[in-house]
Amino acid sequence: MTTKNTITALRDRSYSLVGLPDTVLVPGLPGRRDEAVKPVETVTLDDIAFALLALQEKSSAIYREAEALRMVYDLARKNGALGADIALDAIPVETEGKW
C-alpha cells in the first residue's frame, strides 16, 4: 500500500507531480455508483480515468468562458471602450454576420 511518504517523495522528485492532490473526486456513474472522494493513495487507474474525464469537462468549460470574455473585451476595446465603460454597451449587435 502506498504511504504518505511515497506521495511526498513523488512530489519532491518531479515538478509535474507537485500538484498531485491528497484526494481525488471520482464522479458517480449513472446507475452504478455514487460520487466518491478517495485518498490518492487508494485510487485505481479506473478512478483516475473517470476523474480525468470530469476534470477535462470542467477545464473545457472554463476555457470557453475565458475565450468568450476575451472576445467581448477585444471587441469592446476595438470599438473604443475604455476601462470604466460597460463592455457590452460598446459592442454593436445589429451588424450582420458573425465575428
Long-range contacts (C-beta under 8 A, 24 or more apart in sequence): 1-41, 2-40, 2-41, 2-42, 3-41, 4-41, 6-41, 7-40, 7-41, 24-48, 24-51, 25-51, 25-54, 26-50, 26-51, 27-51, 27-53, 27-54, 71-99, 75-99
